[in-house]
Amino acid sequence: MAKTKLKIGGMSCQHCVKTVTDALTELQGVRRAKVNLRKGEAVVHFDESRVNTANLTEAITAAGFETL
C-alpha cells in the first residue's frame, strides 16, 4: 500500500473537507483519506495497482478544488 500527501487549494470549511474526502474515497483502491483543512492537505493511503496519484488529483479537481 502506498501513501501520498497532496496539497489542496480552495478549501474553506468542513463541507469542503467532506467533499474532498468523499471524492477520494469513492475511487477504487483508496483505503483511507484524511483531509486537513488547516494544513490544506490530504494524506491518502491507496493500492498502487488500482489507482495512482494522477487519479487522485483528477478526483480533487473534479470535486472543484485544485492540487498545488
PQR file with spaces between the fields and no chain letter, atoms N, CA, C, O and H, PARSE charges and radii, in Angstrom:
ATOM       1  N    MET     1       0.832   -1.172    0.000 -0.4000 1.5000
ATOM       2  CA   MET     1       0.000    0.000    0.000 -0.0000 2.0000
ATOM       3  C    MET     1       0.881    1.241    0.000  0.5500 1.7000
ATOM       4  O    MET     1       1.878    1.316    0.719 -0.5500 1.4000
ATOM       5  N    ALA     2       0.497    2.206   -0.815 -0.4000 1.5000
ATOM       6  CA   ALA     2       1.254    3.452   -0.924 -0.0000 2.0000
ATOM       7  C    ALA     2       0.576    4.548   -0.120  0.5500 1.7000
ATOM       8  O    ALA     2      -0.599    4.453    0.235 -0.5500 1.4000
ATOM       9  H    ALA     2      -0.313    2.145   -1.399  0.4000 1.0000
ATOM      10  N    LYS     3       1.347    5.590    0.158 -0.4000 1.5000
ATOM      11  CA   LYS     3       0.839    6.746    0.901 -0.0000 2.0000
ATOM      12  C    LYS     3       1.375    7.996    0.224  0.5500 1.7000
ATOM      13  O    LYS     3       2.550    8.063   -0.139 -0.5500 1.4000
ATOM      14  H    LYS     3       2.302    5.668   -0.130  0.4000 1.0000
ATOM      15  N    THR     4       0.506    8.986    0.058 -0.4000 1.5000
ATOM      16  CA   THR     4       0.939   10.244   -0.532 -0.0000 2.0000
ATOM      17  C    THR     4       0.273   11.405    0.189  0.5500 1.7000
ATOM      18  O    THR     4      -0.799   11.262    0.777 -0.5500 1.4000
ATOM      19  H    THR     4      -0.448    8.932    0.353  0.4000 1.0000
ATOM      20  N    LYS     5       0.923   12.546    0.132 -0.4000 1.5000
ATOM      21  CA   LYS     5       0.379   13.766    0.717 -0.0000 2.0000
ATOM      22  C    LYS     5       0.172   14.753   -0.422  0.5500 1.7000
ATOM      23  O    LYS     5       1.100   15.043   -1.177 -0.5500 1.4000
ATOM      24  H    LYS     5       1.794   12.662   -0.345  0.4000 1.0000
ATOM      25  N    LEU     6      -1.041   15.265   -0.543 -0.4000 1.5000
ATOM      26  CA   LEU     6      -1.373   16.204   -1.607 -0.0000 2.0000
ATOM      27  C    LEU     6      -1.778   17.535   -1.003  0.5500 1.7000
ATOM      28  O    LEU     6      -2.600   17.579   -0.088 -0.5500 1.4000
ATOM      29  H    LEU     6      -1.795   15.029    0.070  0.4000 1.0000
ATOM      30  N    LYS     7      -1.209   18.619   -1.505 -0.4000 1.5000
ATOM      31  CA   LYS     7      -1.611   19.967   -1.095 -0.0000 2.0000
ATOM      32  C    LYS     7      -2.854   20.340   -1.894  0.5500 1.7000
ATOM      33  O    LYS     7      -2.910   20.128   -3.105 -0.5500 1.4000
ATOM      34  H    LYS     7      -0.541   18.584   -2.248  0.4000 1.0000
ATOM      35  N    ILE     8      -3.855   20.902   -1.203 -0.4000 1.5000
ATOM      36  CA   ILE     8      -5.129   21.212   -1.847 -0.0000 2.0000
ATOM      37  C    ILE     8      -5.463   22.682   -1.622  0.5500 1.7000
ATOM      38  O    ILE     8      -5.385   23.179   -0.499 -0.5500 1.4000
ATOM      39  H    ILE     8      -3.809   21.075   -0.219  0.4000 1.0000
ATOM      40  N    GLY     9      -5.831   23.366   -2.689 -0.4000 1.5000
ATOM      41  CA   GLY     9      -6.225   24.765   -2.605 -0.0000 2.0000
ATOM      42  C    GLY     9      -7.725   24.922   -2.768  0.5500 1.7000
ATOM      43  O    GLY     9      -8.375   24.131   -3.452 -0.5500 1.4000
ATOM      44  H    GLY     9      -5.894   22.962   -3.601  0.4000 1.0000
ATOM      45  N    GLY    10      -8.267   25.952   -2.132 -0.4000 1.5000
ATOM      46  CA   GLY    10      -9.671   26.284   -2.314 -0.0000 2.0000
ATOM      47  C    GLY    10     -10.605   25.789   -1.222  0.5500 1.7000
ATOM      48  O    GLY    10     -11.802   26.072   -1.265 -0.5500 1.4000
ATOM      49  H    GLY    10      -7.739   26.595   -1.577  0.4000 1.0000
ATOM      50  N    MET    11     -10.085   25.056   -0.244 -0.4000 1.5000
ATOM      51  CA   MET    11     -10.942   24.587    0.841 -0.0000 2.0000
ATOM      52  C    MET    11     -11.091   25.685    1.885  0.5500 1.7000
ATOM      53  O    MET    11     -10.110   26.328    2.259 -0.5500 1.4000
ATOM      54  H    MET    11      -9.113   24.826   -0.209  0.4000 1.0000
ATOM      55  N    SER    12     -12.331   25.901    2.361 -0.4000 1.5000
ATOM      56  CA   SER    12     -12.555   26.954    3.340 -0.0000 2.0000
ATOM      57  C    SER    12     -13.415   26.532    4.529  0.5500 1.7000
ATOM      58  O    SER    12     -13.586   27.306    5.470 -0.5500 1.4000
ATOM      59  H    SER    12     -13.128   25.379    2.058  0.4000 1.0000
ATOM      60  N    CYS    13     -13.961   25.303    4.497 -0.4000 1.5000
ATOM      61  CA   CYS    13     -14.846   24.878    5.588 -0.0000 2.0000
ATOM      62  C    CYS    13     -14.865   23.348    5.687  0.5500 1.7000
ATOM      63  O    CYS    13     -14.250   22.651    4.879 -0.5500 1.4000
ATOM      64  H    CYS    13     -13.821   24.674    3.732  0.4000 1.0000
ATOM      65  N    GLN    14     -15.575   22.852    6.683 -0.4000 1.5000
ATOM      66  CA   GLN    14     -15.657   21.401    6.861 -0.0000 2.0000
ATOM      67  C    GLN    14     -16.452   20.730    5.743  0.5500 1.7000
ATOM      68  O    GLN    14     -16.236   19.552    5.455 -0.5500 1.4000
ATOM      69  H    GLN    14     -16.074   23.418    7.339  0.4000 1.0000
ATOM      70  N    HIS    15     -17.361   21.459    5.115 -0.4000 1.5000
ATOM      71  CA   HIS    15     -18.081   20.896    3.965 -0.0000 2.0000
ATOM      72  C    HIS    15     -17.089   20.609    2.828  0.5500 1.7000
ATOM      73  O    HIS    15     -17.198   19.591    2.144 -0.5500 1.4000
ATOM      74  H    HIS    15     -17.537   22.415    5.349  0.4000 1.0000
ATOM      75  N    CYS    16     -16.135   21.503    2.636 -0.4000 1.5000
ATOM      76  CA   CYS    16     -15.090   21.290    1.624 -0.0000 2.0000
ATOM      77  C    CYS    16     -14.285   20.035    1.951  0.5500 1.7000
ATOM      78  O    CYS    16     -13.973   19.235    1.069 -0.5500 1.4000
ATOM      79  H    CYS    16     -16.046   22.330    3.191  0.4000 1.0000
ATOM      80  N    VAL    17     -13.956   19.876    3.228 -0.4000 1.5000
ATOM      81  CA   VAL    17     -13.199   18.693    3.666 -0.0000 2.0000
ATOM      82  C    VAL    17     -13.977   17.430    3.340  0.5500 1.7000
ATOM      83  O    VAL    17     -13.408   16.464    2.830 -0.5500 1.4000
ATOM      84  H    VAL    17     -14.209   20.526    3.945  0.4000 1.0000
ATOM      85  N    LYS    18     -15.276   17.429    3.630 -0.4000 1.5000
ATOM      86  CA   LYS    18     -16.105   16.251    3.355 -0.0000 2.0000
ATOM      87  C    LYS    18     -16.181   15.975    1.856  0.5500 1.7000
ATOM      88  O    LYS    18     -16.113   14.823    1.428 -0.5500 1.4000
ATOM      89  H    LYS    18     -15.738   18.214    4.044  0.4000 1.0000
ATOM      90  N    THR    19     -16.323   17.032    1.065 -0.4000 1.5000
ATOM      91  CA   THR    19     -16.408   16.875   -0.394 -0.0000 2.0000
ATOM      92  C    THR    19     -15.136   16.234   -0.942  0.5500 1.7000
ATOM      93  O    THR    19     -15.209   15.308   -1.749 -0.5500 1.4000
ATOM      94  H    THR    19     -16.379   17.968    1.413  0.4000 1.0000
ATOM      95  N    VAL    20     -13.985   16.713   -0.515 -0.4000 1.5000
ATOM      96  CA   VAL    20     -12.705   16.163   -0.980 -0.0000 2.0000
ATOM      97  C    VAL    20     -12.528   14.733   -0.473  0.5500 1.7000
ATOM      98  O    VAL    20     -12.103   13.854   -1.223 -0.5500 1.4000
ATOM      99  H    VAL    20     -13.925   17.465    0.141  0.4000 1.0000
ATOM     100  N    THR    21     -12.851   14.505    0.791 -0.4000 1.5000
ATOM     101  CA   THR    21     -12.728   13.155    1.362 -0.0000 2.0000
ATOM     102  C    THR    21     -13.596   12.172    0.588  0.5500 1.7000
ATOM     103  O    THR    21     -13.142   11.083    0.236 -0.5500 1.4000
ATOM     104  H    THR    21     -13.196   15.219    1.399  0.4000 1.0000
ATOM     105  N    ASP    22     -14.840   12.551    0.322 -0.4000 1.5000
ATOM     106  CA   ASP    22     -15.747   11.678   -0.426 -0.0000 2.0000
ATOM     107  C    ASP    22     -15.235   11.417   -1.837  0.5500 1.7000
ATOM     108  O    ASP    22     -15.299   10.287   -2.322 -0.5500 1.4000
ATOM     109  H    ASP    22     -15.209   13.435    0.608  0.4000 1.0000
ATOM     110  N    ALA    23     -14.731   12.451   -2.495 -0.4000 1.5000
ATOM     111  CA   ALA    23     -14.218   12.292   -3.862 -0.0000 2.0000
ATOM     112  C    ALA    23     -13.055   11.299   -3.895  0.5500 1.7000
ATOM     113  O    ALA    23     -12.952   10.490   -4.817 -0.5500 1.4000
ATOM     114  H    ALA    23     -14.679   13.368   -2.102  0.4000 1.0000
ATOM     115  N    LEU    24     -12.194   11.360   -2.901 -0.4000 1.5000
ATOM     116  CA   LEU    24     -11.041   10.454   -2.859 -0.0000 2.0000
ATOM     117  C    LEU    24     -11.439    9.029   -2.485  0.5500 1.7000
ATOM     118  O    LEU    24     -10.987    8.069   -3.109 -0.5500 1.4000
ATOM     119  H    LEU    24     -12.277   12.017   -2.152  0.4000 1.0000
ATOM     120  N    THR    25     -12.279    8.897   -1.476 -0.4000 1.5000
ATOM     121  CA   THR    25     -12.616    7.546   -1.001 -0.0000 2.0000
ATOM     122  C    THR    25     -13.540    6.796   -1.955  0.5500 1.7000
ATOM     123  O    THR    25     -13.681    5.578   -1.850 -0.5500 1.4000
ATOM     124  H    THR    25     -12.646    9.677   -0.969  0.4000 1.0000
ATOM     125  N    GLU    26     -14.167    7.510   -2.881 -0.4000 1.5000
ATOM     126  CA   GLU    26     -15.002    6.839   -3.876 -0.0000 2.0000
ATOM     127  C    GLU    26     -14.167    6.140   -4.952  0.5500 1.7000
ATOM     128  O    GLU    26     -14.680    5.290   -5.679 -0.5500 1.4000
ATOM     129  H    GLU    26     -14.052    8.500   -2.967  0.4000 1.0000
ATOM     130  N    LEU    27     -12.901    6.490   -5.054 -0.4000 1.5000
ATOM     131  CA   LEU    27     -12.029    5.851   -6.043 -0.0000 2.0000
ATOM     132  C    LEU    27     -11.701    4.423   -5.607  0.5500 1.7000
ATOM     133  O    LEU    27     -11.370    4.174   -4.448 -0.5500 1.4000
ATOM     134  H    LEU    27     -12.485    7.181   -4.463  0.4000 1.0000
ATOM     135  N    GLN    28     -11.799    3.500   -6.550 -0.4000 1.5000
ATOM     136  CA   GLN    28     -11.431    2.117   -6.277 -0.0000 2.0000
ATOM     137  C    GLN    28      -9.944    2.059   -5.966  0.5500 1.7000
ATOM     138  O    GLN    28      -9.125    2.565   -6.733 -0.5500 1.4000
ATOM     139  H    GLN    28     -12.068    3.702   -7.492  0.4000 1.0000
ATOM     140  N    GLY    29      -9.599    1.452   -4.860 -0.4000 1.5000
ATOM     141  CA   GLY    29      -8.206    1.324   -4.481 -0.0000 2.0000
ATOM     142  C    GLY    29      -7.770    2.260   -3.372  0.5500 1.7000
ATOM     143  O    GLY    29      -6.707    2.067   -2.782 -0.5500 1.4000
ATOM     144  H    GLY    29     -10.265    1.040   -4.237  0.4000 1.0000
ATOM     145  N    VAL    30      -8.587    3.288   -3.074 -0.4000 1.5000
ATOM     146  CA   VAL    30      -8.255    4.185   -1.972 -0.0000 2.0000
ATOM     147  C    VAL    30      -8.735    3.535   -0.677  0.5500 1.7000
ATOM     148  O    VAL    30      -9.920    3.245   -0.514 -0.5500 1.4000
ATOM     149  H    VAL    30      -9.450    3.445   -3.553  0.4000 1.0000
ATOM     150  N    ARG    31      -7.804    3.315    0.231 -0.4000 1.5000
ATOM     151  CA   ARG    31      -8.125    2.681    1.507 -0.0000 2.0000
ATOM     152  C    ARG    31      -8.568    3.701    2.554  0.5500 1.7000
ATOM     153  O    ARG    31      -9.485    3.455    3.338 -0.5500 1.4000
ATOM     154  H    ARG    31      -6.841    3.551    0.098  0.4000 1.0000
ATOM     155  N    ARG    32      -7.888    4.863    2.544 -0.4000 1.5000
ATOM     156  CA   ARG    32      -8.179    5.871    3.552 -0.0000 2.0000
ATOM     157  C    ARG    32      -7.709    7.224    3.048  0.5500 1.7000
ATOM     158  O    ARG    32      -6.669    7.331    2.397 -0.5500 1.4000
ATOM     159  H    ARG    32      -7.143    5.062    1.907  0.4000 1.0000
ATOM     160  N    ALA    33      -8.484    8.257    3.354 -0.4000 1.5000
ATOM     161  CA   ALA    33      -8.095    9.621    3.010 -0.0000 2.0000
ATOM     162  C    ALA    33      -8.388   10.508    4.204  0.5500 1.7000
ATOM     163  O    ALA    33      -9.520   10.560    4.685 -0.5500 1.4000
ATOM     164  H    ALA    33      -9.329    8.171    3.883  0.4000 1.0000
ATOM     165  N    LYS    34      -7.372   11.202    4.680 -0.4000 1.5000
ATOM     166  CA   LYS    34      -7.532   12.127    5.810 -0.0000 2.0000
ATOM     167  C    LYS    34      -7.233   13.523    5.283  0.5500 1.7000
ATOM     168  O    LYS    34      -6.102   13.826    4.901 -0.5500 1.4000
ATOM     169  H    LYS    34      -6.452   11.160    4.289  0.4000 1.0000
ATOM     170  N    VAL    35      -8.256   14.366    5.266 -0.4000 1.5000
ATOM     171  CA   VAL    35      -8.136   15.717    4.735 -0.0000 2.0000
ATOM     172  C    VAL    35      -8.083   16.698    5.905  0.5500 1.7000
ATOM     173  O    VAL    35      -8.910   16.643    6.816 -0.5500 1.4000
ATOM     174  H    VAL    35      -9.175   14.119    5.575  0.4000 1.0000
ATOM     175  N    ASN    36      -7.097   17.599    5.865 -0.4000 1.5000
ATOM     176  CA   ASN    36      -6.890   18.554    6.941 -0.0000 2.0000
ATOM     177  C    ASN    36      -7.094   19.962    6.393  0.5500 1.7000
ATOM     178  O    ASN    36      -6.327   20.427    5.550 -0.5500 1.4000
ATOM     179  H    ASN    36      -6.425   17.644    5.126  0.4000 1.0000
ATOM     180  N    LEU    37      -8.137   20.638    6.879 -0.4000 1.5000
ATOM     181  CA   LEU    37      -8.467   21.982    6.407 -0.0000 2.0000
ATOM     182  C    LEU    37      -7.373   22.986    6.764  0.5500 1.7000
ATOM     183  O    LEU    37      -6.951   23.771    5.915 -0.5500 1.4000
ATOM     184  H    LEU    37      -8.760   20.261    7.564  0.4000 1.0000
ATOM     185  N    ARG    38      -6.917   22.965    8.004 -0.4000 1.5000
ATOM     186  CA   ARG    38      -5.916   23.933    8.474 -0.0000 2.0000
ATOM     187  C    ARG    38      -4.619   23.845    7.670  0.5500 1.7000
ATOM     188  O    ARG    38      -4.029   24.864    7.309 -0.5500 1.4000
ATOM     189  H    ARG    38      -7.259   22.327    8.694  0.4000 1.0000
ATOM     190  N    LYS    39      -4.185   22.617    7.395 -0.4000 1.5000
ATOM     191  CA   LYS    39      -2.949   22.413    6.626 -0.0000 2.0000
ATOM     192  C    LYS    39      -3.175   22.503    5.123  0.5500 1.7000
ATOM     193  O    LYS    39      -2.222   22.682    4.364 -0.5500 1.4000
ATOM     194  H    LYS    39      -4.664   21.790    7.688  0.4000 1.0000
ATOM     195  N    GLY    40      -4.427   22.380    4.685 -0.4000 1.5000
ATOM     196  CA   GLY    40      -4.724   22.407    3.254 -0.0000 2.0000
ATOM     197  C    GLY    40      -4.124   21.224    2.528  0.5500 1.7000
ATOM     198  O    GLY    40      -3.524   21.367    1.463 -0.5500 1.4000
ATOM     199  H    GLY    40      -5.201   22.235    5.301  0.4000 1.0000
ATOM     200  N    GLU    41      -4.295   20.046    3.122 -0.4000 1.5000
ATOM     201  CA   GLU    41      -3.695   18.858    2.508 -0.0000 2.0000
ATOM     202  C    GLU    41      -4.529   17.612    2.771  0.5500 1.7000
ATOM     203  O    GLU    41      -5.396   17.589    3.645 -0.5500 1.4000
ATOM     204  H    GLU    41      -4.782   19.930    3.988  0.4000 1.0000
ATOM     205  N    ALA    42      -4.241   16.589    1.994 -0.4000 1.5000
ATOM     206  CA   ALA    42      -4.851   15.274    2.176 -0.0000 2.0000
ATOM     207  C    ALA    42      -3.739   14.237    2.224  0.5500 1.7000
ATOM     208  O    ALA    42      -2.800   14.273    1.428 -0.5500 1.4000
ATOM     209  H    ALA    42      -3.537   16.609    1.285  0.4000 1.0000
ATOM     210  N    VAL    43      -3.859   13.316    3.168 -0.4000 1.5000
ATOM     211  CA   VAL    43      -2.959   12.167    3.231 -0.0000 2.0000
ATOM     212  C    VAL    43      -3.797   10.972    2.798  0.5500 1.7000
ATOM     213  O    VAL    43      -4.816   10.653    3.410 -0.5500 1.4000
ATOM     214  H    VAL    43      -4.622   13.287    3.814  0.4000 1.0000
ATOM     215  N    VAL    44      -3.350   10.320    1.733 -0.4000 1.5000
ATOM     216  CA   VAL    44      -4.137    9.249    1.128 -0.0000 2.0000
ATOM     217  C    VAL    44      -3.344    7.950    1.126  0.5500 1.7000
ATOM     218  O    VAL    44      -2.189    7.918    0.702 -0.5500 1.4000
ATOM     219  H    VAL    44      -2.522   10.579    1.236  0.4000 1.0000
ATOM     220  N    HIS    45      -3.966    6.889    1.599 -0.4000 1.5000
ATOM     221  CA   HIS    45      -3.398    5.542    1.565 -0.0000 2.0000
ATOM     222  C    HIS    45      -4.142    4.799    0.461  0.5500 1.7000
ATOM     223  O    HIS    45      -5.372    4.745    0.463 -0.5500 1.4000
ATOM     224  H    HIS    45      -4.904    6.915    1.943  0.4000 1.0000
ATOM     225  N    PHE    46      -3.396    4.227   -0.483 -0.4000 1.5000
ATOM     226  CA   PHE    46      -4.053    3.615   -1.636 -0.0000 2.0000
ATOM     227  C    PHE    46      -3.259    2.437   -2.186  0.5500 1.7000
ATOM     228  O    PHE    46      -2.067    2.282   -1.916 -0.5500 1.4000
ATOM     229  H    PHE    46      -2.397    4.271   -0.485  0.4000 1.0000
ATOM     230  N    ASP    47      -3.945    1.622   -2.954 -0.4000 1.5000
ATOM     231  CA   ASP    47      -3.363    0.455   -3.617 -0.0000 2.0000
ATOM     232  C    ASP    47      -2.845    0.906   -4.986  0.5500 1.7000
ATOM     233  O    ASP    47      -3.627    1.241   -5.877 -0.5500 1.4000
ATOM     234  H    ASP    47      -4.913    1.748   -3.173  0.4000 1.0000
ATOM     235  N    GLU    48      -1.532    0.909   -5.138 -0.4000 1.5000
ATOM     236  CA   GLU    48      -0.914    1.397   -6.384 -0.0000 2.0000
ATOM     237  C    GLU    48      -1.306    0.599   -7.620  0.5500 1.7000
ATOM     238  O    GLU    48      -1.206    1.106   -8.738 -0.5500 1.4000
ATOM     239  H    GLU    48      -0.898    0.637   -4.415  0.4000 1.0000
ATOM     240  N    SER    49      -1.742   -0.616   -7.442 -0.4000 1.5000
ATOM     241  CA   SER    49      -2.135   -1.427   -8.596 -0.0000 2.0000
ATOM     242  C    SER    49      -3.530   -1.050   -9.104  0.5500 1.7000
ATOM     243  O    SER    49      -3.933   -1.485  -10.183 -0.5500 1.4000
ATOM     244  H    SER    49      -1.824   -1.028   -6.534  0.4000 1.0000
ATOM     245  N    ARG    50      -4.267   -0.247   -8.333 -0.4000 1.5000
ATOM     246  CA   ARG    50      -5.633    0.109   -8.718 -0.0000 2.0000
ATOM     247  C    ARG    50      -5.831    1.596   -8.989  0.5500 1.7000
ATOM     248  O    ARG    50      -6.735    1.978   -9.732 -0.5500 1.4000
ATOM     249  H    ARG    50      -3.939    0.106   -7.456  0.4000 1.0000
ATOM     250  N    VAL    51      -4.991    2.437   -8.389 -0.4000 1.5000
ATOM     251  CA   VAL    51      -5.148    3.881   -8.536 -0.0000 2.0000
ATOM     252  C    VAL    51      -3.770    4.535   -8.399  0.5500 1.7000
ATOM     253  O    VAL    51      -2.885    3.991   -7.739 -0.5500 1.4000
ATOM     254  H    VAL    51      -4.256    2.127   -7.785  0.4000 1.0000
ATOM     255  N    ASN    52      -3.593    5.702   -9.024 -0.4000 1.5000
ATOM     256  CA   ASN    52      -2.309    6.402   -8.913 -0.0000 2.0000
ATOM     257  C    ASN    52      -2.546    7.867   -8.529  0.5500 1.7000
ATOM     258  O    ASN    52      -3.688    8.312   -8.416 -0.5500 1.4000
ATOM     259  H    ASN    52      -4.312    6.144   -9.560  0.4000 1.0000
ATOM     260  N    THR    53      -1.469    8.595   -8.335 -0.4000 1.5000
ATOM     261  CA   THR    53      -1.606    9.980   -7.878 -0.0000 2.0000
ATOM     262  C    THR    53      -2.318   10.863   -8.912  0.5500 1.7000
ATOM     263  O    THR    53      -2.990   11.827   -8.542 -0.5500 1.4000
ATOM     264  H    THR    53      -0.542    8.233   -8.427  0.4000 1.0000
ATOM     265  N    ALA    54      -2.177   10.546  -10.182 -0.4000 1.5000
ATOM     266  CA   ALA    54      -2.896   11.312  -11.208 -0.0000 2.0000
ATOM     267  C    ALA    54      -4.397   11.135  -11.036  0.5500 1.7000
ATOM     268  O    ALA    54      -5.150   12.095  -11.201 -0.5500 1.4000
ATOM     269  H    ALA    54      -1.632    9.763  -10.483  0.4000 1.0000
ATOM     270  N    ASN    55      -4.850    9.921  -10.708 -0.4000 1.5000
ATOM     271  CA   ASN    55      -6.270    9.678  -10.457 -0.0000 2.0000
ATOM     272  C    ASN    55      -6.753   10.471   -9.253  0.5500 1.7000
ATOM     273  O    ASN    55      -7.857   11.017   -9.263 -0.5500 1.4000
ATOM     274  H    ASN    55      -4.239    9.141  -10.575  0.4000 1.0000
ATOM     275  N    LEU    56      -5.920   10.534   -8.213 -0.4000 1.5000
ATOM     276  CA   LEU    56      -6.277   11.282   -7.007 -0.0000 2.0000
ATOM     277  C    LEU    56      -6.426   12.762   -7.327  0.5500 1.7000
ATOM     278  O    LEU    56      -7.382   13.407   -6.897 -0.5500 1.4000
ATOM     279  H    LEU    56      -5.024   10.091   -8.205  0.4000 1.0000
ATOM     280  N    THR    57      -5.481   13.291   -8.079 -0.4000 1.5000
ATOM     281  CA   THR    57      -5.513   14.702   -8.479 -0.0000 2.0000
ATOM     282  C    THR    57      -6.747   14.998   -9.321  0.5500 1.7000
ATOM     283  O    THR    57      -7.390   16.031   -9.133 -0.5500 1.4000
ATOM     284  H    THR    57      -4.704   12.767   -8.428  0.4000 1.0000
ATOM     285  N    GLU    58      -7.084   14.108  -10.244 -0.4000 1.5000
ATOM     286  CA   GLU    58      -8.265   14.294  -11.093 -0.0000 2.0000
ATOM     287  C    GLU    58      -9.537   14.323  -10.254  0.5500 1.7000
ATOM     288  O    GLU    58     -10.432   15.126  -10.516 -0.5500 1.4000
ATOM     289  H    GLU    58      -6.562   13.269  -10.397  0.4000 1.0000
ATOM     290  N    ALA    59      -9.624   13.458   -9.251 -0.4000 1.5000
ATOM     291  CA   ALA    59     -10.812   13.409   -8.386 -0.0000 2.0000
ATOM     292  C    ALA    59     -10.960   14.715   -7.608  0.5500 1.7000
ATOM     293  O    ALA    59     -12.071   15.219   -7.443 -0.5500 1.4000
ATOM     294  H    ALA    59      -8.897   12.806   -9.038  0.4000 1.0000
ATOM     295  N    ILE    60      -9.857   15.254   -7.137 -0.4000 1.5000
ATOM     296  CA   ILE    60      -9.895   16.523   -6.395 -0.0000 2.0000
ATOM     297  C    ILE    60     -10.328   17.657   -7.315  0.5500 1.7000
ATOM     298  O    ILE    60     -11.146   18.493   -6.930 -0.5500 1.4000
ATOM     299  H    ILE    60      -8.954   14.845   -7.271  0.4000 1.0000
ATOM     300  N    THR    61      -9.794   17.687   -8.503 -0.4000 1.5000
ATOM     301  CA   THR    61     -10.152   18.714   -9.481 -0.0000 2.0000
ATOM     302  C    THR    61     -11.617   18.608   -9.871  0.5500 1.7000
ATOM     303  O    THR    61     -12.312   19.621   -9.964 -0.5500 1.4000
ATOM     304  H    THR    61      -9.130   17.007   -8.815  0.4000 1.0000
ATOM     305  N    ALA    62     -12.090   17.392  -10.099 -0.4000 1.5000
ATOM     306  CA   ALA    62     -13.496   17.181  -10.460 -0.0000 2.0000
ATOM     307  C    ALA    62     -14.434   17.614   -9.334  0.5500 1.7000
ATOM     308  O    ALA    62     -15.581   17.979   -9.593 -0.5500 1.4000
ATOM     309  H    ALA    62     -11.526   16.569  -10.023  0.4000 1.0000
ATOM     310  N    ALA    63     -13.962   17.578   -8.101 -0.4000 1.5000
ATOM     311  CA   ALA    63     -14.763   17.999   -6.949 -0.0000 2.0000
ATOM     312  C    ALA    63     -14.782   19.526   -6.797  0.5500 1.7000
ATOM     313  O    ALA    63     -15.496   20.059   -5.948 -0.5500 1.4000
ATOM     314  H    ALA    63     -13.031   17.281   -7.891  0.4000 1.0000
ATOM     315  N    GLY    64     -13.994   20.225   -7.622 -0.4000 1.5000
ATOM     316  CA   GLY    64     -13.999   21.678   -7.598 -0.0000 2.0000
ATOM     317  C    GLY    64     -12.854   22.340   -6.866  0.5500 1.7000
ATOM     318  O    GLY    64     -12.916   23.529   -6.555 -0.5500 1.4000
ATOM     319  H    GLY    64     -13.413   19.792   -8.311  0.4000 1.0000
ATOM     320  N    PHE    65     -11.805   21.578   -6.587 -0.4000 1.5000
ATOM     321  CA   PHE    65     -10.658   22.107   -5.859 -0.0000 2.0000
ATOM     322  C    PHE    65      -9.402   21.924   -6.701  0.5500 1.7000
ATOM     323  O    PHE    65      -9.438   21.269   -7.742 -0.5500 1.4000
ATOM     324  H    PHE    65     -11.755   20.612   -6.839  0.4000 1.0000
ATOM     325  N    GLU    66      -8.299   22.499   -6.252 -0.4000 1.5000
ATOM     326  CA   GLU    66      -7.070   22.384   -7.020 -0.0000 2.0000
ATOM     327  C    GLU    66      -5.983   21.739   -6.163  0.5500 1.7000
ATOM     328  O    GLU    66      -5.954   21.882   -4.941 -0.5500 1.4000
ATOM     329  H    GLU    66      -8.270   23.031   -5.406  0.4000 1.0000
ATOM     330  N    THR    67      -5.102   21.034   -6.838 -0.4000 1.5000
ATOM     331  CA   THR    67      -3.936   20.489   -6.133 -0.0000 2.0000
ATOM     332  C    THR    67      -2.769   21.405   -6.422  0.5500 1.7000
ATOM     333  O    THR    67      -2.579   21.856   -7.551 -0.5500 1.4000
ATOM     334  H    THR    67      -5.124   20.917   -7.831  0.4000 1.0000
ATOM     335  N    LEU    68      -2.001   21.671   -5.402 -0.4000 1.5000
ATOM     336  CA   LEU    68      -0.879   22.623   -5.516 -0.0000 2.0000
ATOM     337  C    LEU    68       0.441   21.915   -5.590  0.5500 1.7000
ATOM     338  O    LEU    68       1.483   22.562   -5.688 -0.5500 1.4000
ATOM     339  H    LEU    68      -2.156   21.305   -4.484  0.4000 1.0000
